[in-house]
Amino acid sequence: MPASSSQRVLAINAADAATGRLATVWNDLREGVRLRELWLFLGWRDIRRHYQRSVLGPLWLTLSMGIMVAGLGILYSQIFKMDIREYLPFLAIGFIMWGFIGGTITASCNVFSSAAGSIRQIRLPLSVYVFQFVWSQLIAFGHNFVIYIIIAVLFGINPGFQVLLAVPALILMALNGMFCAMILGPLCARFRDIPMIIASIIQVAFFMTPILWSATQIPERAVFVNINPFYHFIEIARDPLLGQTGSLLNWLVCIGITIVMGVLALAFFSRFRARIAYWA
C-alpha cells in the first residue's frame, strides 16, 4: 500500500475514533442529566456532611464571609477614601462572586480524585460527579448570597429589572465551572501537583482582579484589567446587582470564553475520560 494511502487510512481511523469518543461523552452527559435526582441529593449531602454536628451548619459560610466583608469594607473604605454606602455593596458582591468562581476552580481539581472509591465500585456516568460538584458549589453560593440581600436592605439598594441579568451571568459561571471540572478533574487526578499550582494562581488572581479595588481607579491601565477574564465575569454579575447592565465588552468576553472552554472541555474529556478510573 502506498505511503499516502496508509496515511489517509490512519487519518480516517483517528477521525472515527475521535468521533466515537465524542459520542460517548455526549451519552455520558445525557445520562448524567437523566440522573439529576441522584446528583441533586449528593450535592446537598456534601454540604450537610461538611458541617455535620455544627450549630449553624452551612450558615457558617455566610457568617465567616459576612465578617470578612464587614471588616474589610470598613478598613478599605477609609484607605480608598470612599463612601462606605458605595464601597461595601461593591466589595460584598465582588467577594461573593469570587467565592463562587475561585472556589469552583480550586475545588474542581478534586472532583474525580475525591470520588475515587465510587468511580471504581459503582458504574455511573462520570458527568454525575461533575454535576454533583457544580450543584454543591451553587448551594454554597446561595448561602453566601444572603450577605448581599442583607446589605441591599440595610443600604436601600434597588437594582430594578437589571437584577434579572444576574441570572444569565450565574449560568455562564456555572457552565464554566462544569467545563473546568471536565478539564482539571482528570488532569489533577493524573498529576497531583497541579492542585497546588492552581491554588497559588487563584490566590494571585484574587489581588489582580477588581474586588478590593475598582477598575476605575486605574483607567490608564485598562488593558491590564481587560485581559483578566475574572474581571469580566465579576462585572457581568456585580453590575446587575447594583442596578446597572454591565458593558457589552464584559458580556461578549464571557460568552466567548464559555464557548472556547466548552469546546476544550469536550475535547479533553472525550480524550481522557476512559483513564479517569485508573488515575483517580
MODELLER restraints for C-alpha pairs under 7 A, 6 or more apart:
rsr = mdl.restraints
at = mdl.atoms
rsr.add(forms.Gaussian(group=physical.xy_distance, feature=features.Distance(at['CA:21:A'], at['CA:270:A']), mean=5.23, stdev=0.5))
rsr.add(forms.Gaussian(group=physical.xy_distance, feature=features.Distance(at['CA:21:A'], at['CA:271:A']), mean=6.84, stdev=0.5))
rsr.add(forms.Gaussian(group=physical.xy_distance, feature=features.Distance(at['CA:22:A'], at['CA:270:A']), mean=5.41, stdev=0.5))
rsr.add(forms.Gaussian(group=physical.xy_distance, feature=features.Distance(at['CA:25:A'], at['CA:270:A']), mean=5.70, stdev=0.5))
rsr.add(forms.Gaussian(group=physical.xy_distance, feature=features.Distance(at['CA:28:A'], at['CA:125:A']), mean=5.25, stdev=0.5))
rsr.add(forms.Gaussian(group=physical.xy_distance, feature=features.Distance(at['CA:28:A'], at['CA:126:A']), mean=6.83, stdev=0.5))
rsr.add(forms.Gaussian(group=physical.xy_distance, feature=features.Distance(at['CA:28:A'], at['CA:127:A']), mean=6.20, stdev=0.5))
rsr.add(forms.Gaussian(group=physical.xy_distance, feature=features.Distance(at['CA:29:A'], at['CA:127:A']), mean=5.54, stdev=0.5))
rsr.add(forms.Gaussian(group=physical.xy_distance, feature=features.Distance(at['CA:31:A'], at['CA:125:A']), mean=6.46, stdev=0.5))
rsr.add(forms.Gaussian(group=physical.xy_distance, feature=features.Distance(at['CA:32:A'], at['CA:125:A']), mean=5.79, stdev=0.5))
rsr.add(forms.Gaussian(group=physical.xy_distance, feature=features.Distance(at['CA:32:A'], at['CA:127:A']), mean=5.31, stdev=0.5))
rsr.add(forms.Gaussian(group=physical.xy_distance, feature=features.Distance(at['CA:32:A'], at['CA:128:A']), mean=4.87, stdev=0.5))
rsr.add(forms.Gaussian(group=physical.xy_distance, feature=features.Distance(at['CA:39:A'], at['CA:128:A']), mean=6.04, stdev=0.5))
rsr.add(forms.Gaussian(group=physical.xy_distance, feature=features.Distance(at['CA:39:A'], at['CA:131:A']), mean=6.44, stdev=0.5))
rsr.add(forms.Gaussian(group=physical.xy_distance, feature=features.Distance(at['CA:39:A'], at['CA:132:A']), mean=4.62, stdev=0.5))
rsr.add(forms.Gaussian(group=physical.xy_distance, feature=features.Distance(at['CA:40:A'], at['CA:132:A']), mean=6.36, stdev=0.5))
rsr.add(forms.Gaussian(group=physical.xy_distance, feature=features.Distance(at['CA:40:A'], at['CA:135:A']), mean=6.74, stdev=0.5))
rsr.add(forms.Gaussian(group=physical.xy_distance, feature=features.Distance(at['CA:42:A'], at['CA:132:A']), mean=6.29, stdev=0.5))
rsr.add(forms.Gaussian(group=physical.xy_distance, feature=features.Distance(at['CA:43:A'], at['CA:132:A']), mean=4.84, stdev=0.5))
rsr.add(forms.Gaussian(group=physical.xy_distance, feature=features.Distance(at['CA:43:A'], at['CA:133:A']), mean=6.41, stdev=0.5))
rsr.add(forms.Gaussian(group=physical.xy_distance, feature=features.Distance(at['CA:43:A'], at['CA:135:A']), mean=5.71, stdev=0.5))
rsr.add(forms.Gaussian(group=physical.xy_distance, feature=features.Distance(at['CA:43:A'], at['CA:136:A']), mean=4.54, stdev=0.5))
rsr.add(forms.Gaussian(group=physical.xy_distance, feature=features.Distance(at['CA:44:A'], at['CA:136:A']), mean=6.14, stdev=0.5))
rsr.add(forms.Gaussian(group=physical.xy_distance, feature=features.Distance(at['CA:46:A'], at['CA:136:A']), mean=6.94, stdev=0.5))
rsr.add(forms.Gaussian(group=physical.xy_distance, feature=features.Distance(at['CA:47:A'], at['CA:58:A']), mean=6.78, stdev=0.5))
rsr.add(forms.Gaussian(group=physical.xy_distance, feature=features.Distance(at['CA:47:A'], at['CA:136:A']), mean=6.60, stdev=0.5))
rsr.add(forms.Gaussian(group=physical.xy_distance, feature=features.Distance(at['CA:48:A'], at['CA:58:A']), mean=6.94, stdev=0.5))
rsr.add(forms.Gaussian(group=physical.xy_distance, feature=features.Distance(at['CA:51:A'], at['CA:57:A']), mean=4.95, stdev=0.5))
rsr.add(forms.Gaussian(group=physical.xy_distance, feature=features.Distance(at['CA:51:A'], at['CA:58:A']), mean=6.01, stdev=0.5))
rsr.add(forms.Gaussian(group=physical.xy_distance, feature=features.Distance(at['CA:59:A'], at['CA:143:A']), mean=6.50, stdev=0.5))
rsr.add(forms.Gaussian(group=physical.xy_distance, feature=features.Distance(at['CA:61:A'], at['CA:143:A']), mean=6.86, stdev=0.5))
rsr.add(forms.Gaussian(group=physical.xy_distance, feature=features.Distance(at['CA:61:A'], at['CA:144:A']), mean=6.49, stdev=0.5))
rsr.add(forms.Gaussian(group=physical.xy_distance, feature=features.Distance(at['CA:62:A'], at['CA:143:A']), mean=5.79, stdev=0.5))
rsr.add(forms.Gaussian(group=physical.xy_distance, feature=features.Distance(at['CA:62:A'], at['CA:144:A']), mean=4.76, stdev=0.5))
rsr.add(forms.Gaussian(group=physical.xy_distance, feature=features.Distance(at['CA:62:A'], at['CA:147:A']), mean=6.80, stdev=0.5))
rsr.add(forms.Gaussian(group=physical.xy_distance, feature=features.Distance(at['CA:66:A'], at['CA:147:A']), mean=6.19, stdev=0.5))
rsr.add(forms.Gaussian(group=physical.xy_distance, feature=features.Distance(at['CA:69:A'], at['CA:91:A']), mean=6.95, stdev=0.5))
rsr.add(forms.Gaussian(group=physical.xy_distance, feature=features.Distance(at['CA:69:A'], at['CA:92:A']), mean=5.79, stdev=0.5))
rsr.add(forms.Gaussian(group=physical.xy_distance, feature=features.Distance(at['CA:73:A'], at['CA:87:A']), mean=6.79, stdev=0.5))
rsr.add(forms.Gaussian(group=physical.xy_distance, feature=features.Distance(at['CA:73:A'], at['CA:88:A']), mean=5.13, stdev=0.5))
rsr.add(forms.Gaussian(group=physical.xy_distance, feature=features.Distance(at['CA:73:A'], at['CA:91:A']), mean=6.67, stdev=0.5))
rsr.add(forms.Gaussian(group=physical.xy_distance, feature=features.Distance(at['CA:74:A'], at['CA:84:A']), mean=6.89, stdev=0.5))
rsr.add(forms.Gaussian(group=physical.xy_distance, feature=features.Distance(at['CA:77:A'], at['CA:83:A']), mean=6.46, stdev=0.5))
rsr.add(forms.Gaussian(group=physical.xy_distance, feature=features.Distance(at['CA:77:A'], at['CA:84:A']), mean=5.64, stdev=0.5))
rsr.add(forms.Gaussian(group=physical.xy_distance, feature=features.Distance(at['CA:77:A'], at['CA:87:A']), mean=6.23, stdev=0.5))
rsr.add(forms.Gaussian(group=physical.xy_distance, feature=features.Distance(at['CA:85:A'], at['CA:155:A']), mean=6.52, stdev=0.5))
rsr.add(forms.Gaussian(group=physical.xy_distance, feature=features.Distance(at['CA:89:A'], at['CA:151:A']), mean=6.52, stdev=0.5))
rsr.add(forms.Gaussian(group=physical.xy_distance, feature=features.Distance(at['CA:91:A'], at['CA:211:A']), mean=6.06, stdev=0.5))
rsr.add(forms.Gaussian(group=physical.xy_distance, feature=features.Distance(at['CA:91:A'], at['CA:212:A']), mean=6.09, stdev=0.5))
rsr.add(forms.Gaussian(group=physical.xy_distance, feature=features.Distance(at['CA:92:A'], at['CA:148:A']), mean=6.58, stdev=0.5))
rsr.add(forms.Gaussian(group=physical.xy_distance, feature=features.Distance(at['CA:93:A'], at['CA:148:A']), mean=6.49, stdev=0.5))
rsr.add(forms.Gaussian(group=physical.xy_distance, feature=features.Distance(at['CA:93:A'], at['CA:238:A']), mean=5.92, stdev=0.5))
rsr.add(forms.Gaussian(group=physical.xy_distance, feature=features.Distance(at['CA:94:A'], at['CA:211:A']), mean=5.02, stdev=0.5))
rsr.add(forms.Gaussian(group=physical.xy_distance, feature=features.Distance(at['CA:94:A'], at['CA:234:A']), mean=6.45, stdev=0.5))
rsr.add(forms.Gaussian(group=physical.xy_distance, feature=features.Distance(at['CA:94:A'], at['CA:238:A']), mean=6.72, stdev=0.5))
rsr.add(forms.Gaussian(group=physical.xy_distance, feature=features.Distance(at['CA:95:A'], at['CA:211:A']), mean=6.62, stdev=0.5))
rsr.add(forms.Gaussian(group=physical.xy_distance, feature=features.Distance(at['CA:96:A'], at['CA:144:A']), mean=6.22, stdev=0.5))
rsr.add(forms.Gaussian(group=physical.xy_distance, feature=features.Distance(at['CA:96:A'], at['CA:145:A']), mean=6.64, stdev=0.5))
rsr.add(forms.Gaussian(group=physical.xy_distance, feature=features.Distance(at['CA:97:A'], at['CA:234:A']), mean=6.23, stdev=0.5))
rsr.add(forms.Gaussian(group=physical.xy_distance, feature=features.Distance(at['CA:100:A'], at['CA:137:A']), mean=6.80, stdev=0.5))
rsr.add(forms.Gaussian(group=physical.xy_distance, feature=features.Distance(at['CA:100:A'], at['CA:141:A']), mean=5.90, stdev=0.5))
rsr.add(forms.Gaussian(group=physical.xy_distance, feature=features.Distance(at['CA:102:A'], at['CA:202:A']), mean=6.29, stdev=0.5))
rsr.add(forms.Gaussian(group=physical.xy_distance, feature=features.Distance(at['CA:104:A'], at['CA:137:A']), mean=6.49, stdev=0.5))
rsr.add(forms.Gaussian(group=physical.xy_distance, feature=features.Distance(at['CA:104:A'], at['CA:177:A']), mean=5.92, stdev=0.5))
rsr.add(forms.Gaussian(group=physical.xy_distance, feature=features.Distance(at['CA:105:A'], at['CA:177:A']), mean=6.53, stdev=0.5))
rsr.add(forms.Gaussian(group=physical.xy_distance, feature=features.Distance(at['CA:105:A'], at['CA:180:A']), mean=6.44, stdev=0.5))
rsr.add(forms.Gaussian(group=physical.xy_distance, feature=features.Distance(at['CA:106:A'], at['CA:198:A']), mean=6.46, stdev=0.5))
rsr.add(forms.Gaussian(group=physical.xy_distance, feature=features.Distance(at['CA:106:A'], at['CA:199:A']), mean=5.87, stdev=0.5))
rsr.add(forms.Gaussian(group=physical.xy_distance, feature=features.Distance(at['CA:108:A'], at['CA:180:A']), mean=6.50, stdev=0.5))
rsr.add(forms.Gaussian(group=physical.xy_distance, feature=features.Distance(at['CA:108:A'], at['CA:181:A']), mean=4.61, stdev=0.5))
rsr.add(forms.Gaussian(group=physical.xy_distance, feature=features.Distance(at['CA:108:A'], at['CA:184:A']), mean=6.27, stdev=0.5))
rsr.add(forms.Gaussian(group=physical.xy_distance, feature=features.Distance(at['CA:108:A'], at['CA:185:A']), mean=5.81, stdev=0.5))
rsr.add(forms.Gaussian(group=physical.xy_distance, feature=features.Distance(at['CA:109:A'], at['CA:181:A']), mean=6.76, stdev=0.5))
rsr.add(forms.Gaussian(group=physical.xy_distance, feature=features.Distance(at['CA:109:A'], at['CA:184:A']), mean=5.16, stdev=0.5))
rsr.add(forms.Gaussian(group=physical.xy_distance, feature=features.Distance(at['CA:109:A'], at['CA:185:A']), mean=4.80, stdev=0.5))
rsr.add(forms.Gaussian(group=physical.xy_distance, feature=features.Distance(at['CA:109:A'], at['CA:188:A']), mean=5.44, stdev=0.5))
rsr.add(forms.Gaussian(group=physical.xy_distance, feature=features.Distance(at['CA:109:A'], at['CA:195:A']), mean=5.72, stdev=0.5))
rsr.add(forms.Gaussian(group=physical.xy_distance, feature=features.Distance(at['CA:110:A'], at['CA:185:A']), mean=5.98, stdev=0.5))
rsr.add(forms.Gaussian(group=physical.xy_distance, feature=features.Distance(at['CA:111:A'], at['CA:129:A']), mean=6.75, stdev=0.5))
rsr.add(forms.Gaussian(group=physical.xy_distance, feature=features.Distance(at['CA:111:A'], at['CA:130:A']), mean=6.75, stdev=0.5))
rsr.add(forms.Gaussian(group=physical.xy_distance, feature=features.Distance(at['CA:111:A'], at['CA:133:A']), mean=6.66, stdev=0.5))
rsr.add(forms.Gaussian(group=physical.xy_distance, feature=features.Distance(at['CA:111:A'], at['CA:181:A']), mean=6.58, stdev=0.5))
rsr.add(forms.Gaussian(group=physical.xy_distance, feature=features.Distance(at['CA:111:A'], at['CA:185:A']), mean=5.43, stdev=0.5))
rsr.add(forms.Gaussian(group=physical.xy_distance, feature=features.Distance(at['CA:112:A'], at['CA:185:A']), mean=5.67, stdev=0.5))
rsr.add(forms.Gaussian(group=physical.xy_distance, feature=features.Distance(at['CA:112:A'], at['CA:186:A']), mean=6.88, stdev=0.5))
rsr.add(forms.Gaussian(group=physical.xy_distance, feature=features.Distance(at['CA:112:A'], at['CA:189:A']), mean=6.73, stdev=0.5))
rsr.add(forms.Gaussian(group=physical.xy_distance, feature=features.Distance(at['CA:112:A'], at['CA:280:A']), mean=6.14, stdev=0.5))
rsr.add(forms.Gaussian(group=physical.xy_distance, feature=features.Distance(at['CA:113:A'], at['CA:189:A']), mean=5.47, stdev=0.5))
rsr.add(forms.Gaussian(group=physical.xy_distance, feature=features.Distance(at['CA:113:A'], at['CA:280:A']), mean=4.57, stdev=0.5))
rsr.add(forms.Gaussian(group=physical.xy_distance, feature=features.Distance(at['CA:116:A'], at['CA:280:A']), mean=5.06, stdev=0.5))
rsr.add(forms.Gaussian(group=physical.xy_distance, feature=features.Distance(at['CA:119:A'], at['CA:277:A']), mean=6.18, stdev=0.5))
rsr.add(forms.Gaussian(group=physical.xy_distance, feature=features.Distance(at['CA:120:A'], at['CA:277:A']), mean=6.10, stdev=0.5))
rsr.add(forms.Gaussian(group=physical.xy_distance, feature=features.Distance(at['CA:130:A'], at['CA:178:A']), mean=6.33, stdev=0.5))
rsr.add(forms.Gaussian(group=physical.xy_distance, feature=features.Distance(at['CA:130:A'], at['CA:181:A']), mean=6.30, stdev=0.5))
rsr.add(forms.Gaussian(group=physical.xy_distance, feature=features.Distance(at['CA:134:A'], at['CA:174:A']), mean=6.70, stdev=0.5))
rsr.add(forms.Gaussian(group=physical.xy_distance, feature=features.Distance(at['CA:134:A'], at['CA:177:A']), mean=6.62, stdev=0.5))
rsr.add(forms.Gaussian(group=physical.xy_distance, feature=features.Distance(at['CA:134:A'], at['CA:178:A']), mean=6.23, stdev=0.5))
rsr.add(forms.Gaussian(group=physical.xy_distance, feature=features.Distance(at['CA:158:A'], at['CA:243:A']), mean=6.79, stdev=0.5))
rsr.add(forms.Gaussian(group=physical.xy_distance, feature=features.Distance(at['CA:159:A'], at['CA:240:A']), mean=6.69, stdev=0.5))
rsr.add(forms.Gaussian(group=physical.xy_distance, feature=features.Distance(at['CA:159:A'], at['CA:241:A']), mean=5.77, stdev=0.5))
rsr.add(forms.Gaussian(group=physical.xy_distance, feature=features.Distance(at['CA:159:A'], at['CA:242:A']), mean=5.34, stdev=0.5))
rsr.add(forms.Gaussian(group=physical.xy_distance, feature=features.Distance(at['CA:159:A'], at['CA:243:A']), mean=3.58, stdev=0.5))
rsr.add(forms.Gaussian(group=physical.xy_distance, feature=features.Distance(at['CA:160:A'], at['CA:243:A']), mean=6.07, stdev=0.5))
rsr.add(forms.Gaussian(group=physical.xy_distance, feature=features.Distance(at['CA:162:A'], at['CA:240:A']), mean=5.03, stdev=0.5))
rsr.add(forms.Gaussian(group=physical.xy_distance, feature=features.Distance(at['CA:162:A'], at['CA:243:A']), mean=5.63, stdev=0.5))
rsr.add(forms.Gaussian(group=physical.xy_distance, feature=features.Distance(at['CA:162:A'], at['CA:244:A']), mean=6.13, stdev=0.5))
rsr.add(forms.Gaussian(group=physical.xy_distance, feature=features.Distance(at['CA:162:A'], at['CA:245:A']), mean=5.96, stdev=0.5))
rsr.add(forms.Gaussian(group=physical.xy_distance, feature=features.Distance(at['CA:163:A'], at['CA:240:A']), mean=4.59, stdev=0.5))
rsr.add(forms.Gaussian(group=physical.xy_distance, feature=features.Distance(at['CA:163:A'], at['CA:241:A']), mean=5.16, stdev=0.5))
rsr.add(forms.Gaussian(group=physical.xy_distance, feature=features.Distance(at['CA:163:A'], at['CA:243:A']), mean=6.50, stdev=0.5))
rsr.add(forms.Gaussian(group=physical.xy_distance, feature=features.Distance(at['CA:165:A'], at['CA:240:A']), mean=5.81, stdev=0.5))
rsr.add(forms.Gaussian(group=physical.xy_distance, feature=features.Distance(at['CA:166:A'], at['CA:237:A']), mean=4.97, stdev=0.5))
rsr.add(forms.Gaussian(group=physical.xy_distance, feature=features.Distance(at['CA:166:A'], at['CA:240:A']), mean=5.74, stdev=0.5))
rsr.add(forms.Gaussian(group=physical.xy_distance, feature=features.Distance(at['CA:166:A'], at['CA:241:A']), mean=6.78, stdev=0.5))
rsr.add(forms.Gaussian(group=physical.xy_distance, feature=features.Distance(at['CA:169:A'], at['CA:236:A']), mean=5.87, stdev=0.5))
rsr.add(forms.Gaussian(group=physical.xy_distance, feature=features.Distance(at['CA:169:A'], at['CA:237:A']), mean=5.49, stdev=0.5))
rsr.add(forms.Gaussian(group=physical.xy_distance, feature=features.Distance(at['CA:172:A'], at['CA:258:A']), mean=6.83, stdev=0.5))
rsr.add(forms.Gaussian(group=physical.xy_distance, feature=features.Distance(at['CA:176:A'], at['CA:258:A']), mean=5.99, stdev=0.5))
rsr.add(forms.Gaussian(group=physical.xy_distance, feature=features.Distance(at['CA:176:A'], at['CA:261:A']), mean=6.76, stdev=0.5))
rsr.add(forms.Gaussian(group=physical.xy_distance, feature=features.Distance(at['CA:179:A'], at['CA:261:A']), mean=6.17, stdev=0.5))
rsr.add(forms.Gaussian(group=physical.xy_distance, feature=features.Distance(at['CA:179:A'], at['CA:262:A']), mean=5.96, stdev=0.5))
rsr.add(forms.Gaussian(group=physical.xy_distance, feature=features.Distance(at['CA:179:A'], at['CA:265:A']), mean=5.27, stdev=0.5))
rsr.add(forms.Gaussian(group=physical.xy_distance, feature=features.Distance(at['CA:182:A'], at['CA:265:A']), mean=5.66, stdev=0.5))
rsr.add(forms.Gaussian(group=physical.xy_distance, feature=features.Distance(at['CA:182:A'], at['CA:269:A']), mean=5.77, stdev=0.5))
rsr.add(forms.Gaussian(group=physical.xy_distance, feature=features.Distance(at['CA:183:A'], at['CA:265:A']), mean=5.54, stdev=0.5))
rsr.add(forms.Gaussian(group=physical.xy_distance, feature=features.Distance(at['CA:183:A'], at['CA:268:A']), mean=6.20, stdev=0.5))
rsr.add(forms.Gaussian(group=physical.xy_distance, feature=features.Distance(at['CA:183:A'], at['CA:269:A']), mean=6.45, stdev=0.5))
rsr.add(forms.Gaussian(group=physical.xy_distance, feature=features.Distance(at['CA:186:A'], at['CA:276:A']), mean=5.86, stdev=0.5))
rsr.add(forms.Gaussian(group=physical.xy_distance, feature=features.Distance(at['CA:188:A'], at['CA:194:A']), mean=5.63, stdev=0.5))
rsr.add(forms.Gaussian(group=physical.xy_distance, feature=features.Distance(at['CA:188:A'], at['CA:195:A']), mean=6.26, stdev=0.5))
rsr.add(forms.Gaussian(group=physical.xy_distance, feature=features.Distance(at['CA:189:A'], at['CA:279:A']), mean=5.48, stdev=0.5))
rsr.add(forms.Gaussian(group=physical.xy_distance, feature=features.Distance(at['CA:189:A'], at['CA:280:A']), mean=5.22, stdev=0.5))
rsr.add(forms.Gaussian(group=physical.xy_distance, feature=features.Distance(at['CA:190:A'], at['CA:279:A']), mean=5.22, stdev=0.5))
rsr.add(forms.Gaussian(group=physical.xy_distance, feature=features.Distance(at['CA:209:A'], at['CA:230:A']), mean=6.57, stdev=0.5))
rsr.add(forms.Gaussian(group=physical.xy_distance, feature=features.Distance(at['CA:209:A'], at['CA:231:A']), mean=5.66, stdev=0.5))
rsr.add(forms.Gaussian(group=physical.xy_distance, feature=features.Distance(at['CA:210:A'], at['CA:231:A']), mean=6.40, stdev=0.5))
rsr.add(forms.Gaussian(group=physical.xy_distance, feature=features.Distance(at['CA:215:A'], at['CA:225:A']), mean=6.89, stdev=0.5))
rsr.add(forms.Gaussian(group=physical.xy_distance, feature=features.Distance(at['CA:225:A'], at['CA:231:A']), mean=6.93, stdev=0.5))
rsr.add(forms.Gaussian(group=physical.xy_distance, feature=features.Distance(at['CA:232:A'], at['CA:250:A']), mean=4.79, stdev=0.5))
rsr.add(forms.Gaussian(group=physical.xy_distance, feature=features.Distance(at['CA:232:A'], at['CA:253:A']), mean=6.92, stdev=0.5))
rsr.add(forms.Gaussian(group=physical.xy_distance, feature=features.Distance(at['CA:232:A'], at['CA:254:A']), mean=6.41, stdev=0.5))
rsr.add(forms.Gaussian(group=physical.xy_distance, feature=features.Distance(at['CA:233:A'], at['CA:254:A']), mean=6.23, stdev=0.5))
rsr.add(forms.Gaussian(group=physical.xy_distance, feature=features.Distance(at['CA:235:A'], at['CA:246:A']), mean=6.44, stdev=0.5))
rsr.add(forms.Gaussian(group=physical.xy_distance, feature=features.Distance(at['CA:235:A'], at['CA:250:A']), mean=6.90, stdev=0.5))
rsr.add(forms.Gaussian(group=physical.xy_distance, feature=features.Distance(at['CA:236:A'], at['CA:246:A']), mean=5.47, stdev=0.5))
rsr.add(forms.Gaussian(group=physical.xy_distance, feature=features.Distance(at['CA:236:A'], at['CA:250:A']), mean=6.32, stdev=0.5))
rsr.add(forms.Gaussian(group=physical.xy_distance, feature=features.Distance(at['CA:236:A'], at['CA:251:A']), mean=6.45, stdev=0.5))
rsr.add(forms.Gaussian(group=physical.xy_distance, feature=features.Distance(at['CA:239:A'], at['CA:245:A']), mean=5.80, stdev=0.5))
rsr.add(forms.Gaussian(group=physical.xy_distance, feature=features.Distance(at['CA:239:A'], at['CA:246:A']), mean=5.25, stdev=0.5))
rsr.add(forms.Gaussian(group=physical.xy_distance, feature=features.Distance(at['CA:240:A'], at['CA:246:A']), mean=6.82, stdev=0.5))
